Structure formats: C-alpha cells, structure tokens
C-alpha cells in the first residue's frame, strides 16, 4: 500500500471511526491492541546525609538570618551593638530550633556539681582533665550536660528542591 493511500485511510478512519485501521497499524509496526500506557516511573530520590543539615541551616537563615550574622565581619561594631543583635538572633534561633528539633540533655544535672559517671559511651560522654590512662572514672565535675536530639521533624523536601541554596539572592526591582 502506498503512503498516500495509507495517509488517507488513517485520516478518514480516525476522523469518522475514531480508530486507526489495522492495515495502517501493521504497516507502521503498531498493533491494534496497544498496551495500556504505563505510569511514569517515580523518580528515585537520593537522600544525602547533608540534606537535613543544609535544610536546618536554611531554616535558621530564613527565620533569624543566622548565616548573614555569622558571615558578617563584626570587628568594627561596638560590643553593645553586637550584644543587641545577638539577643534578637538568640531568641529567633532558639524558637526555630525548638520548633523542629526536640532536644534533651545527656546528663540532666547541674553544671559545676559532682556527677557519677554511669556510662562508657564515648559518643555521649567526653572525659576532660586528669583522666587516668585506663579511662576508668567513678565521678567528676559536670562541665557540660551535653545534648541529644530525641526527635527531628523537618518539613518534607520537595522533589526538585536544591538544598545547596540556603538563601536565594534578593534583587529589588525599581
């Protein structure tokens, strides 16, 4: 069958019959019983360990401008100016942190007081000062109670979100 006749057959069959003729389908390698279209495969999202850290940093920048403050050269400012800025920054950062992360002290004690050493977990406990060579200590002075994240509840990342962008550049158009 010529291409012109196939074209006419296909055109009028689709226009009036709402279907492609079998002869045309076979001529071009299509079957009359086409497979149902498969749903598009969901893109696999590779989760990197840095994504949560970058997301938290972006949230702290969004809510309190933490990165702006840390990247600023504050050596030219008076202590009172820095103190005033830090007071606001501290409150904003604390509010953001407690919104997304539940923190608990590793040792719930009063810093500066004698404390029994009840764990040997090197990740949870850091011995400082005159530590014996064998590392066996019964008690010491609590210098820092440590922190443990009990729960992290960050917003879900969108599929195309670039976590490396912590804060977009801002351009005011006049």
C-alpha positions in Angstrom: 0.0 0.0 0.0 1.4 3.5 -0.8 2.0 6.0 1.8 -0.6 8.4 0.3 -3.3 5.8 0.4 -2.4 4.9 4.0 -2.5 8.5 5.0 -6.0 9.0 3.5 -7.2 5.8 5.2 -5.7 6.8 8.5 -7.1 10.3 8.3 -10.7 9.4 7.5 -10.7 6.4 9.8 -9.6 8.5 12.7 -11.9 11.4 11.7 -15.1 9.3 11.3 -14.3 6.0 13.1 -12.2 7.1 16.0 -9.7 4.3 15.4 -6.6 3.6 13.3 -7.2 0.9 10.6 -5.4 -2.4 11.1 -3.6 -2.2 7.7 -2.1 1.2 8.7 -1.2 -0.1 12.2 0.6 -3.1 10.7 2.3 -1.1 8.0 4.0 1.1 10.7 4.6 -1.6 13.3 1.7 -0.7 15.6 -0.6 -3.4 16.9 -4.4 -2.8 17.1 -4.3 -3.8 20.8 -1.8 -1.4 22.1 -0.6 -1.8 25.6 -2.1 0.4 28.2 0.2 3.3 28.9 2.5 2.6 31.8 2.5 5.2 34.5 5.6 7.3 34.5 8.2 5.8 36.9 8.5 7.8 40.1 11.9 9.4 40.2 14.1 7.8 42.9 15.2 10.4 45.3 18.7 10.0 46.6 18.9 11.2 50.2 22.2 12.5 51.2 23.2 12.9 54.9 24.0 16.6 54.3 20.4 17.4 53.2 19.0 17.7 56.7 21.9 19.8 57.9 21.6 22.1 54.9 17.8 22.3 55.3 18.2 23.2 59.0 20.8 25.9 58.2 18.4 27.3 55.5 15.6 27.4 58.0 17.8 29.2 60.6 18.8 31.7 57.8 15.1 32.2 56.8 13.9 32.7 60.4 16.7 34.6 62.0 19.4 35.4 59.4 21.9 33.3 61.2 24.2 32.9 58.1 24.2 36.6 57.5 25.2 37.2 61.1 28.0 34.6 61.1 29.4 35.8 57.7 29.4 39.4 58.7 32.7 41.0 59.9 31.6 42.3 63.3 35.0 43.6 64.4 34.1 47.2 63.6 31.0 47.2 65.8 30.8 48.1 69.4 30.1 45.4 72.0 26.7 46.9 72.8 25.7 46.8 69.1 26.8 43.1 68.8 25.0 42.3 72.1 21.8 43.8 70.9 21.9 41.9 67.6 22.8 38.6 69.4 19.9 39.0 71.8 17.4 39.0 68.9 19.3 36.4 67.0 19.4 34.1 70.0 15.6 34.3 70.5 14.8 33.7 66.9 17.3 30.8 66.5 16.0 29.2 69.8 12.4 29.4 68.7 13.2 27.8 65.3 15.4 25.1 66.8 12.7 24.1 69.3 10.0 24.1 66.6 11.9 21.4 64.5 14.1 19.5 67.0 13.3 18.0 70.4 16.5 18.2 72.5 17.2 16.6 75.8 20.4 16.8 78.0 22.5 13.7 78.0 23.1 14.2 81.8 20.3 16.1 83.4 22.3 17.6 86.2 23.6 21.0 87.4 26.8 22.1 85.7 29.6 22.6 88.2 28.5 19.9 90.6 29.9 16.4 91.2 28.4 13.8 89.0 28.7 10.0 88.8 30.0 8.6 85.6 27.4 5.9 84.7 28.1 5.4 81.0 31.2 4.5 79.0 29.7 5.6 75.7 32.4 7.7 74.1 29.9 9.4 71.9 27.7 10.5 74.8 30.5 11.3 77.3 33.8 13.1 76.9 36.2 12.9 79.8 38.4 16.0 80.2 41.1 17.0 82.8 43.2 14.4 84.6 41.8 11.3 83.0 43.6 8.0 84.0 45.2 6.1 81.2 42.7 3.2 81.6 39.8 5.8 81.3 38.1 4.3 84.4 36.5 7.2 86.3 33.8 6.9 89.0 32.8 10.6 89.2 33.8 14.0 88.1 32.5 17.6 87.9 29.8 18.1 85.3 31.1 20.8 83.0 28.6 20.5 80.2 25.4 18.4 80.3 25.6 17.6 76.5 22.7 17.4 74.1 20.8 14.6 72.4 18.3 15.0 69.6 15.3 12.9 70.5 13.2 14.0 67.6 13.8 15.9 64.4 10.7 17.0 62.5 11.9 19.0 59.4 9.5 19.9 56.6 9.4 17.4 53.7 11.7 18.4 50.9 10.1 19.0 47.5 11.4 16.7 44.7 13.3 19.5 42.8 14.4 21.5 45.8 18.1 22.4 45.7 19.2 22.0 49.3 22.5 23.7 48.5 20.6 27.0 48.1 20.4 28.2 51.7 19.0 31.6 50.9 18.2 33.0 47.5 19.8 36.2 46.4 17.3 39.1 46.7 17.1 41.8 44.0 14.8 44.7 44.4 13.4 45.9 41.1 12.6 49.6 40.9 
